[in-house]
């Protein structure tokens, strides 16, 4: 069944930002339980952010520590390994969420970004023209609309 241009123009974009928390899992369940009918005329985007790893703890050579010095190539390999692991975790998280949606008959698109979560979420809301953003609350209050999200996340 093909959609007309008018139907495509009226189609709302819903994005749920998830991470590995229980709050995220609850938010996804909430979306599927409460917006299931609306999702048939909307597009659902599942979004996650791979945080930038803090490597400030990596040892640097200092006078008197030559025996403990790690060559820079070892540090680079460690950084690449951590980044690759974060990417695998993010993709597995998105696939699991997409599977949960599919089991409810909902087709979802998945997107992952690297960066600061609040900045990446706000950037995605703006760039993708999201109409409704769903976030797990983490105890910070009720679910917010994209317009309220800007004040909540980007302040």
Secondary structure, DSSP 8 states (H G I E B T S, - for coil): ----HHHHHH-EEEEEE--SSHHHHHHHHHHHHHSHHHHTTEEEEEEEEE-----TTS----TT-GGG---HHHHHHHHHHHHHHHHHHHHHHHHHHHHHHHHTT--EEEEEEES-HHHHHHHHHHHTT-SEEEE--TTS-S---HHHHHHHH--
